[in-house]
Amino acid sequence: MTPDRILGLQEKFAHILGPLSKAYARLMRLRAQFYLSGKWASWRPPAACISVGNISWGGTGKTPVVSWLLDWARGEGIDATVLTRGYGGRPPHLPYEVQLLSPPREAGDEPLLLKRTHPQARILVDPKRVRAGKTAGRNRTDLFILDDGYQHLRIQRDLNLCLLSPRDLDEEWNRVIPAGSWREDVSALKRADAFLVNTMFDSDDGCIETVARIKLTHLGKPIFFFRVTARGVANALTGEAMDTLDGTRFVLVTAIANPDKVCQTCKGDLGEKPVRHLVYPDHHPFSVSDWQAIVASAERNACTHIVCTPKDAVKLAPFADERLWTPQLTTTFSAAGSQSFRAWLDERVHILPRKPHAPEETSNE
């Protein structure tokens, strides 16, 4: 079901959903107060912790931001560990440390993508992220990155990054589940240390920046903007690269929260729109039969290429052929103020407490 369709149903039943939304928001405020006051126990990691999360459900770019942070950490000589639920994966044990050759069905698509693009990082999958964090804390770790952690208050964090989409700043502003997509009401934004606004494919970033300033500036937290763009495509099997899809007939395959974003990326960044767009549910576990259906669609539409997102490629590649291509994505930031996101992060992480590294031969209970 598309976001517009969901919004339409929410508006149609607003008289029923409105009171439920207010009750849910009150419960979430009470929950947050219990954690922040210490009435409910929370765990302090033995090293610095950065939470990457959002106020709403759905895709706002958490994985690209986590990936950017891992690149940044590597450049700074920081040993980073990602704590993630691992949506879509079924690990044989917990916590589950993702390896380069982990099966997608065990690791989940996003954790496996993070591991393959950042082999130096530890990626731990466990719905109980405190348990995973304690496991990681027995080894050398300078930095914990808490994926989808804005509402995961059982883990204390040093930096709380709140990601927002253009919809969050517009029609979804302060519309709490079930009447909207927000997980908490607007009061929860006070917990953020910085706001990261995903400008997505909006053609007027100036408009988004203006709205963000109006809605967020009074909170007194820095506002940064980011965009995920494609700089060419690469063959998922051979690694062959192309700068553009211009003139290429291709089927687009997506199993993500915002499929329209990928379609816009193909048209805007790669120079061509898909002949056919096959949309699957977010985190769909692709099978051989799915690939056969995709190939059949490509052949019916005389398409020579099949394009999918990087996280879908880790699931499709095991039974795909050389028709499978994926965009080469990069994440770039801009700032509402004079300080860049990287400079702000360098400054903040520099003053965070670090865990002293134990000798390699020492074991911890």
Contacts in CASP RR format, 6 or more apart in sequence:
PFRMAT RR
TARGET T0000
AUTHOR 0000-0000-0000
METHOD contacts of the structure
MODEL  1
MTPDRILGLQEKFAHILGPLSKAYARLMRLRAQFYLSGKWASWRPPAACI
SVGNISWGGTGKTPVVSWLLDWARGEGIDATVLTRGYGGRPPHLPYEVQL
LSPPREAGDEPLLLKRTHPQARILVDPKRVRAGKTAGRNRTDLFILDDGY
QHLRIQRDLNLCLLSPRDLDEEWNRVIPAGSWREDVSALKRADAFLVNTM
FDSDDGCIETVARIKLTHLGKPIFFFRVTARGVANALTGEAMDTLDGTRF
VLVTAIANPDKVCQTCKGDLGEKPVRHLVYPDHHPFSVSDWQAIVASAER
NACTHIVCTPKDAVKLAPFADERLWTPQLTTTFSAAGSQSFRAWLDERVH
ILPRKPHAPEETSNE
3 167 0 8 1.000
3 181 0 8 1.000
6 181 0 8 1.000
7 171 0 8 1.000
7 172 0 8 1.000
7 180 0 8 1.000
10 17 0 8 1.000
10 175 0 8 1.000
10 178 0 8 1.000
10 179 0 8 1.000
10 180 0 8 1.000
14 179 0 8 1.000
17 178 0 8 1.000
17 179 0 8 1.000
17 180 0 8 1.000
18 179 0 8 1.000
20 178 0 8 1.000
20 179 0 8 1.000
21 175 0 8 1.000
21 176 0 8 1.000
21 177 0 8 1.000
21 178 0 8 1.000
21 179 0 8 1.000
21 180 0 8 1.000
22 176 0 8 1.000
24 176 0 8 1.000
24 177 0 8 1.000
24 178 0 8 1.000
25 176 0 8 1.000
25 184 0 8 1.000
25 185 0 8 1.000
28 151 0 8 1.000
28 176 0 8 1.000
28 183 0 8 1.000
28 184 0 8 1.000
28 185 0 8 1.000
28 188 0 8 1.000
29 184 0 8 1.000
29 185 0 8 1.000
29 187 0 8 1.000
29 188 0 8 1.000
31 40 0 8 1.000
31 153 0 8 1.000
32 153 0 8 1.000
32 184 0 8 1.000
32 188 0 8 1.000
32 191 0 8 1.000
33 39 0 8 1.000
34 40 0 8 1.000
35 42 0 8 1.000
35 153 0 8 1.000
35 154 0 8 1.000
36 153 0 8 1.000
36 191 0 8 1.000
40 153 0 8 1.000
40 154 0 8 1.000
41 154 0 8 1.000
42 153 0 8 1.000
42 154 0 8 1.000
42 155 0 8 1.000
42 156 0 8 1.000
43 130 0 8 1.000
43 133 0 8 1.000
43 134 0 8 1.000
43 154 0 8 1.000
43 155 0 8 1.000
43 156 0 8 1.000
44 156 0 8 1.000
45 133 0 8 1.000
45 137 0 8 1.000
45 144 0 8 1.000
45 155 0 8 1.000
45 156 0 8 1.000
46 137 0 8 1.000
46 141 0 8 1.000
46 355 0 8 1.000
47 137 0 8 1.000
47 141 0 8 1.000
47 142 0 8 1.000
47 143 0 8 1.000
47 144 0 8 1.000
47 353 0 8 1.000
47 354 0 8 1.000
47 355 0 8 1.000
48 142 0 8 1.000
48 143 0 8 1.000
48 144 0 8 1.000
48 158 0 8 1.000
48 159 0 8 1.000
48 349 0 8 1.000
48 352 0 8 1.000
48 353 0 8 1.000
48 354 0 8 1.000
49 143 0 8 1.000
49 144 0 8 1.000
49 145 0 8 1.000
49 146 0 8 1.000
49 155 0 8 1.000
49 156 0 8 1.000
49 157 0 8 1.000
49 158 0 8 1.000
49 159 0 8 1.000
50 69 0 8 1.000
50 143 0 8 1.000
50 144 0 8 1.000
50 145 0 8 1.000
50 146 0 8 1.000
50 157 0 8 1.000
50 158 0 8 1.000
50 159 0 8 1.000
50 161 0 8 1.000
50 349 0 8 1.000
51 145 0 8 1.000
51 146 0 8 1.000
51 149 0 8 1.000
51 150 0 8 1.000
51 152 0 8 1.000
51 155 0 8 1.000
51 157 0 8 1.000
51 159 0 8 1.000
51 160 0 8 1.000
51 161 0 8 1.000
52 62 0 8 1.000
52 65 0 8 1.000
52 66 0 8 1.000
52 69 0 8 1.000
52 145 0 8 1.000
52 146 0 8 1.000
52 147 0 8 1.000
52 148 0 8 1.000
52 149 0 8 1.000
52 161 0 8 1.000
52 163 0 8 1.000
53 60 0 8 1.000
53 62 0 8 1.000
53 147 0 8 1.000
53 148 0 8 1.000
53 149 0 8 1.000
53 150 0 8 1.000
53 161 0 8 1.000
53 162 0 8 1.000
53 163 0 8 1.000
54 60 0 8 1.000
54 62 0 8 1.000
54 148 0 8 1.000
54 150 0 8 1.000
54 162 0 8 1.000
54 163 0 8 1.000
54 164 0 8 1.000
54 165 0 8 1.000
54 168 0 8 1.000
54 183 0 8 1.000
55 150 0 8 1.000
55 162 0 8 1.000
55 164 0 8 1.000
55 168 0 8 1.000
55 182 0 8 1.000
55 183 0 8 1.000
55 184 0 8 1.000
55 188 0 8 1.000
55 189 0 8 1.000
56 164 0 8 1.000
56 165 0 8 1.000
56 167 0 8 1.000
56 168 0 8 1.000
56 172 0 8 1.000
56 181 0 8 1.000
56 182 0 8 1.000
56 183 0 8 1.000
57 177 0 8 1.000
57 181 0 8 1.000
57 183 0 8 1.000
58 181 0 8 1.000
58 257 0 8 1.000
58 258 0 8 1.000
58 282 0 8 1.000
59 165 0 8 1.000
59 256 0 8 1.000
59 257 0 8 1.000
59 258 0 8 1.000
60 163 0 8 1.000
60 164 0 8 1.000
60 165 0 8 1.000
60 168 0 8 1.000
60 198 0 8 1.000
61 163 0 8 1.000
61 198 0 8 1.000
61 228 0 8 1.000
62 147 0 8 1.000
62 148 0 8 1.000
62 163 0 8 1.000
63 110 0 8 1.000
63 113 0 8 1.000
63 114 0 8 1.000
63 147 0 8 1.000
63 311 0 8 1.000
64 226 0 8 1.000
64 228 0 8 1.000
64 329 0 8 1.000
64 331 0 8 1.000
65 161 0 8 1.000
65 163 0 8 1.000
65 196 0 8 1.000
65 226 0 8 1.000
65 331 0 8 1.000
66 82 0 8 1.000
66 114 0 8 1.000
66 145 0 8 1.000
66 147 0 8 1.000
67 114 0 8 1.000
67 117 0 8 1.000
67 118 0 8 1.000
67 331 0 8 1.000
68 331 0 8 1.000
68 333 0 8 1.000
69 80 0 8 1.000
69 145 0 8 1.000
70 80 0 8 1.000
70 82 0 8 1.000
70 114 0 8 1.000
70 117 0 8 1.000
70 118 0 8 1.000
70 121 0 8 1.000
70 145 0 8 1.000
71 118 0 8 1.000
72 342 0 8 1.000
72 345 0 8 1.000
73 79 0 8 1.000
73 80 0 8 1.000
73 121 0 8 1.000
73 142 0 8 1.000
73 143 0 8 1.000
73 145 0 8 1.000
74 80 0 8 1.000
74 118 0 8 1.000
74 120 0 8 1.000
74 121 0 8 1.000
76 346 0 8 1.000
76 349 0 8 1.000
77 142 0 8 1.000
78 142 0 8 1.000
78 143 0 8 1.000
78 349 0 8 1.000
79 140 0 8 1.000
79 141 0 8 1.000
79 142 0 8 1.000
79 143 0 8 1.000
80 121 0 8 1.000
80 122 0 8 1.000
80 141 0 8 1.000
80 142 0 8 1.000
80 143 0 8 1.000
80 144 0 8 1.000
80 145 0 8 1.000
81 121 0 8 1.000
81 122 0 8 1.000
81 123 0 8 1.000
81 124 0 8 1.000
81 133 0 8 1.000
81 136 0 8 1.000
81 137 0 8 1.000
81 141 0 8 1.000
81 143 0 8 1.000
81 144 0 8 1.000
81 145 0 8 1.000
82 111 0 8 1.000
82 114 0 8 1.000
82 121 0 8 1.000
82 122 0 8 1.000
82 123 0 8 1.000
82 124 0 8 1.000
82 144 0 8 1.000
82 145 0 8 1.000
82 147 0 8 1.000
83 124 0 8 1.000
83 126 0 8 1.000
83 129 0 8 1.000
83 132 0 8 1.000
83 133 0 8 1.000
83 136 0 8 1.000
83 144 0 8 1.000
83 145 0 8 1.000
83 146 0 8 1.000
83 147 0 8 1.000
83 155 0 8 1.000
84 110 0 8 1.000
84 111 0 8 1.000
84 114 0 8 1.000
84 123 0 8 1.000
84 124 0 8 1.000
84 125 0 8 1.000
84 129 0 8 1.000
84 147 0 8 1.000
84 148 0 8 1.000
85 125 0 8 1.000
85 126 0 8 1.000
85 127 0 8 1.000
85 129 0 8 1.000
85 147 0 8 1.000
85 148 0 8 1.000
86 107 0 8 1.000
86 108 0 8 1.000
86 110 0 8 1.000
86 111 0 8 1.000
86 125 0 8 1.000
87 108 0 8 1.000
87 110 0 8 1.000
87 282 0 8 1.000
87 283 0 8 1.000
88 108 0 8 1.000
88 109 0 8 1.000
88 283 0 8 1.000
88 285 0 8 1.000
89 104 0 8 1.000
89 105 0 8 1.000
89 106 0 8 1.000
89 107 0 8 1.000
89 108 0 8 1.000
89 109 0 8 1.000
89 111 0 8 1.000
89 125 0 8 1.000
89 283 0 8 1.000
90 105 0 8 1.000
90 106 0 8 1.000
91 106 0 8 1.000
91 107 0 8 1.000
91 125 0 8 1.000
91 126 0 8 1.000
92 106 0 8 1.000
94 125 0 8 1.000
94 126 0 8 1.000
94 127 0 8 1.000
94 128 0 8 1.000
94 131 0 8 1.000
94 132 0 8 1.000
95 124 0 8 1.000
95 125 0 8 1.000
95 126 0 8 1.000
95 131 0 8 1.000
95 132 0 8 1.000
95 133 0 8 1.000
95 135 0 8 1.000
95 136 0 8 1.000
96 106 0 8 1.000
96 107 0 8 1.000
96 124 0 8 1.000
96 125 0 8 1.000
96 126 0 8 1.000
97 122 0 8 1.000
97 123 0 8 1.000
97 124 0 8 1.000
97 125 0 8 1.000
98 107 0 8 1.000
98 111 0 8 1.000
98 112 0 8 1.000
98 114 0 8 1.000
98 115 0 8 1.000
98 123 0 8 1.000
98 124 0 8 1.000
98 125 0 8 1.000
99 115 0 8 1.000
100 115 0 8 1.000
100 116 0 8 1.000
100 119 0 8 1.000
102 112 0 8 1.000
102 115 0 8 1.000
104 112 0 8 1.000
104 285 0 8 1.000
104 314 0 8 1.000
104 315 0 8 1.000
104 318 0 8 1.000
105 285 0 8 1.000
107 115 0 8 1.000
107 123 0 8 1.000
107 125 0 8 1.000
108 125 0 8 1.000
108 283 0 8 1.000
109 255 0 8 1.000
109 283 0 8 1.000
109 311 0 8 1.000
109 312 0 8 1.000
109 314 0 8 1.000
109 315 0 8 1.000
110 147 0 8 1.000
110 311 0 8 1.000
111 123 0 8 1.000
111 125 0 8 1.000
112 314 0 8 1.000
113 310 0 8 1.000
113 311 0 8 1.000
113 314 0 8 1.000
114 121 0 8 1.000
114 123 0 8 1.000
115 121 0 8 1.000
115 123 0 8 1.000
116 314 0 8 1.000
117 310 0 8 1.000
122 136 0 8 1.000
122 139 0 8 1.000
122 141 0 8 1.000
124 132 0 8 1.000
124 133 0 8 1.000
124 135 0 8 1.000
124 136 0 8 1.000
125 132 0 8 1.000
126 132 0 8 1.000
129 146 0 8 1.000
129 152 0 8 1.000
129 154 0 8 1.000
129 155 0 8 1.000
130 154 0 8 1.000
130 155 0 8 1.000
133 144 0 8 1.000
133 155 0 8 1.000
136 144 0 8 1.000
137 355 0 8 1.000
137 364 0 8 1.000
138 363 0 8 1.000
138 364 0 8 1.000
140 357 0 8 1.000
140 358 0 8 1.000
141 355 0 8 1.000
142 354 0 8 1.000
142 355 0 8 1.000
143 349 0 8 1.000
144 155 0 8 1.000
146 152 0 8 1.000
146 155 0 8 1.000
146 157 0 8 1.000
149 155 0 8 1.000
149 157 0 8 1.000
150 160 0 8 1.000
150 162 0 8 1.000
150 183 0 8 1.000
150 188 0 8 1.000
150 191 0 8 1.000
150 192 0 8 1.000
151 183 0 8 1.000
151 184 0 8 1.000
158 348 0 8 1.000
158 352 0 8 1.000
158 353 0 8 1.000
159 193 0 8 1.000
159 194 0 8 1.000
159 345 0 8 1.000
159 348 0 8 1.000
159 349 0 8 1.000
159 352 0 8 1.000
160 191 0 8 1.000
160 192 0 8 1.000
160 193 0 8 1.000
160 194 0 8 1.000
161 192 0 8 1.000
161 193 0 8 1.000
161 194 0 8 1.000
161 196 0 8 1.000
162 189 0 8 1.000
162 191 0 8 1.000
162 192 0 8 1.000
162 194 0 8 1.000
162 195 0 8 1.000
162 196 0 8 1.000
163 195 0 8 1.000
163 196 0 8 1.000
163 197 0 8 1.000
163 198 0 8 1.000
164 195 0 8 1.000
164 196 0 8 1.000
164 197 0 8 1.000
164 198 0 8 1.000
164 212 0 8 1.000
165 172 0 8 1.000
165 197 0 8 1.000
165 198 0 8 1.000
165 200 0 8 1.000
166 197 0 8 1.000
166 198 0 8 1.000
166 199 0 8 1.000
166 200 0 8 1.000
166 202 0 8 1.000
166 208 0 8 1.000
166 211 0 8 1.000
167 181 0 8 1.000
168 181 0 8 1.000
168 182 0 8 1.000
169 197 0 8 1.000
169 208 0 8 1.000
169 211 0 8 1.000
169 212 0 8 1.000
169 215 0 8 1.000
170 211 0 8 1.000
172 180 0 8 1.000
172 181 0 8 1.000
172 182 0 8 1.000
173 186 0 8 1.000
173 215 0 8 1.000
174 182 0 8 1.000
174 185 0 8 1.000
174 186 0 8 1.000
175 181 0 8 1.000
175 182 0 8 1.000
176 182 0 8 1.000
176 183 0 8 1.000
176 184 0 8 1.000
176 185 0 8 1.000
177 183 0 8 1.000
189 195 0 8 1.000
189 216 0 8 1.000
189 219 0 8 1.000
190 219 0 8 1.000
192 219 0 8 1.000
192 221 0 8 1.000
193 221 0 8 1.000
193 348 0 8 1.000
194 221 0 8 1.000
194 222 0 8 1.000
194 223 0 8 1.000
194 224 0 8 1.000
194 341 0 8 1.000
194 344 0 8 1.000
195 212 0 8 1.000
195 216 0 8 1.000
195 219 0 8 1.000
195 221 0 8 1.000
195 222 0 8 1.000
195 223 0 8 1.000
195 224 0 8 1.000
196 224 0 8 1.000
196 225 0 8 1.000
196 226 0 8 1.000
196 333 0 8 1.000
196 341 0 8 1.000
197 208 0 8 1.000
197 209 0 8 1.000
197 212 0 8 1.000
197 223 0 8 1.000
197 224 0 8 1.000
197 225 0 8 1.000
197 226 0 8 1.000
198 225 0 8 1.000
198 226 0 8 1.000
198 227 0 8 1.000
198 228 0 8 1.000
199 205 0 8 1.000
199 208 0 8 1.000
199 225 0 8 1.000
199 226 0 8 1.000
199 227 0 8 1.000
200 227 0 8 1.000
200 258 0 8 1.000
200 261 0 8 1.000
200 264 0 8 1.000
201 260 0 8 1.000
201 261 0 8 1.000
201 264 0 8 1.000
201 265 0 8 1.000
201 268 0 8 1.000
202 208 0 8 1.000
205 225 0 8 1.000
205 227 0 8 1.000
208 225 0 8 1.000
209 225 0 8 1.000
209 336 0 8 1.000
212 223 0 8 1.000
212 225 0 8 1.000
212 336 0 8 1.000
213 223 0 8 1.000
213 336 0 8 1.000
216 223 0 8 1.000
217 223 0 8 1.000
222 335 0 8 1.000
222 336 0 8 1.000
222 337 0 8 1.000
222 339 0 8 1.000
222 344 0 8 1.000
223 335 0 8 1.000
223 336 0 8 1.000
223 337 0 8 1.000
224 333 0 8 1.000
224 334 0 8 1.000
224 335 0 8 1.000
224 336 0 8 1.000
224 341 0 8 1.000
224 344 0 8 1.000
225 333 0 8 1.000
225 334 0 8 1.000
225 335 0 8 1.000
225 336 0 8 1.000
226 331 0 8 1.000
226 332 0 8 1.000
226 333 0 8 1.000
226 334 0 8 1.000
226 341 0 8 1.000
227 331 0 8 1.000
227 332 0 8 1.000
228 265 0 8 1.000
228 329 0 8 1.000
228 330 0 8 1.000
228 331 0 8 1.000
229 265 0 8 1.000
229 269 0 8 1.000
229 329 0 8 1.000
229 330 0 8 1.000
229 332 0 8 1.000
230 265 0 8 1.000
230 266 0 8 1.000
230 269 0 8 1.000
230 270 0 8 1.000
230 327 0 8 1.000
230 328 0 8 1.000
230 329 0 8 1.000
230 330 0 8 1.000
231 243 0 8 1.000
231 269 0 8 1.000
231 328 0 8 1.000
231 329 0 8 1.000
231 330 0 8 1.000
232 241 0 8 1.000
232 242 0 8 1.000
232 243 0 8 1.000
232 244 0 8 1.000
232 245 0 8 1.000
232 269 0 8 1.000
232 270 0 8 1.000
232 327 0 8 1.000
232 328 0 8 1.000
233 241 0 8 1.000
233 242 0 8 1.000
233 245 0 8 1.000
233 270 0 8 1.000
233 307 0 8 1.000
233 325 0 8 1.000
233 326 0 8 1.000
233 327 0 8 1.000
233 328 0 8 1.000
234 240 0 8 1.000
234 241 0 8 1.000
234 242 0 8 1.000
234 325 0 8 1.000
234 326 0 8 1.000
234 328 0 8 1.000
235 241 0 8 1.000
235 322 0 8 1.000
235 324 0 8 1.000
235 325 0 8 1.000
236 308 0 8 1.000
236 313 0 8 1.000
236 316 0 8 1.000
236 317 0 8 1.000
236 320 0 8 1.000
236 324 0 8 1.000
236 325 0 8 1.000
236 326 0 8 1.000
237 317 0 8 1.000
237 320 0 8 1.000
237 321 0 8 1.000
237 322 0 8 1.000
237 324 0 8 1.000
238 322 0 8 1.000
241 328 0 8 1.000
242 248 0 8 1.000
242 325 0 8 1.000
244 270 0 8 1.000
244 271 0 8 1.000
244 272 0 8 1.000
245 266 0 8 1.000
245 270 0 8 1.000
245 271 0 8 1.000
245 272 0 8 1.000
245 305 0 8 1.000
245 307 0 8 1.000
246 270 0 8 1.000
246 271 0 8 1.000
246 272 0 8 1.000
247 272 0 8 1.000
248 272 0 8 1.000
248 304 0 8 1.000
248 305 0 8 1.000
249 275 0 8 1.000
249 301 0 8 1.000
249 302 0 8 1.000
249 303 0 8 1.000
249 304 0 8 1.000
249 305 0 8 1.000
250 272 0 8 1.000
250 274 0 8 1.000
250 275 0 8 1.000
250 298 0 8 1.000
250 303 0 8 1.000
250 304 0 8 1.000
250 305 0 8 1.000
250 306 0 8 1.000
250 307 0 8 1.000
250 325 0 8 1.000
251 274 0 8 1.000
251 275 0 8 1.000
251 276 0 8 1.000
251 277 0 8 1.000
251 278 0 8 1.000
251 294 0 8 1.000
251 297 0 8 1.000
251 298 0 8 1.000
251 301 0 8 1.000
251 303 0 8 1.000
251 305 0 8 1.000
251 306 0 8 1.000
251 307 0 8 1.000
252 262 0 8 1.000
252 263 0 8 1.000
252 266 0 8 1.000
252 274 0 8 1.000
252 276 0 8 1.000
252 277 0 8 1.000
252 278 0 8 1.000
252 307 0 8 1.000
252 308 0 8 1.000
253 278 0 8 1.000
253 280 0 8 1.000
253 294 0 8 1.000
253 306 0 8 1.000
253 307 0 8 1.000
253 308 0 8 1.000
253 312 0 8 1.000
253 316 0 8 1.000
254 262 0 8 1.000
254 263 0 8 1.000
254 277 0 8 1.000
254 278 0 8 1.000
254 279 0 8 1.000
254 280 0 8 1.000
254 308 0 8 1.000
254 309 0 8 1.000
254 312 0 8 1.000
255 279 0 8 1.000
255 280 0 8 1.000
255 281 0 8 1.000
255 282 0 8 1.000
255 283 0 8 1.000
255 284 0 8 1.000
255 286 0 8 1.000
255 309 0 8 1.000
255 312 0 8 1.000
255 315 0 8 1.000
256 262 0 8 1.000
256 282 0 8 1.000
256 309 0 8 1.000
256 311 0 8 1.000
256 312 0 8 1.000
257 282 0 8 1.000
259 277 0 8 1.000
259 279 0 8 1.000
262 309 0 8 1.000
262 327 0 8 1.000
263 273 0 8 1.000
263 274 0 8 1.000
263 277 0 8 1.000
265 327 0 8 1.000
266 272 0 8 1.000
266 273 0 8 1.000
266 274 0 8 1.000
266 307 0 8 1.000
266 327 0 8 1.000
267 273 0 8 1.000
269 327 0 8 1.000
270 327 0 8 1.000
274 307 0 8 1.000
275 301 0 8 1.000
275 302 0 8 1.000
275 303 0 8 1.000
276 297 0 8 1.000
276 298 0 8 1.000
276 301 0 8 1.000
276 303 0 8 1.000
278 294 0 8 1.000
278 297 0 8 1.000
280 286 0 8 1.000
280 290 0 8 1.000
284 290 0 8 1.000
284 315 0 8 1.000
285 315 0 8 1.000
286 312 0 8 1.000
286 315 0 8 1.000
286 316 0 8 1.000
288 319 0 8 1.000
290 316 0 8 1.000
291 316 0 8 1.000
291 319 0 8 1.000
291 320 0 8 1.000
294 306 0 8 1.000
294 316 0 8 1.000
295 306 0 8 1.000
295 321 0 8 1.000
295 323 0 8 1.000
297 303 0 8 1.000
298 304 0 8 1.000
298 305 0 8 1.000
298 306 0 8 1.000
298 323 0 8 1.000
304 323 0 8 1.000
305 323 0 8 1.000
305 325 0 8 1.000
306 320 0 8 1.000
306 323 0 8 1.000
306 324 0 8 1.000
306 325 0 8 1.000
307 324 0 8 1.000
307 325 0 8 1.000
307 326 0 8 1.000
307 327 0 8 1.000
308 316 0 8 1.000
308 324 0 8 1.000
308 325 0 8 1.000
308 326 0 8 1.000
309 326 0 8 1.000
309 327 0 8 1.000
310 326 0 8 1.000
310 327 0 8 1.000
310 329 0 8 1.000
312 326 0 8 1.000
313 324 0 8 1.000
313 326 0 8 1.000
316 324 0 8 1.000
317 324 0 8 1.000
333 340 0 8 1.000
333 341 0 8 1.000
333 342 0 8 1.000
335 341 0 8 1.000
335 344 0 8 1.000
339 347 0 8 1.000
358 364 0 8 1.000
END
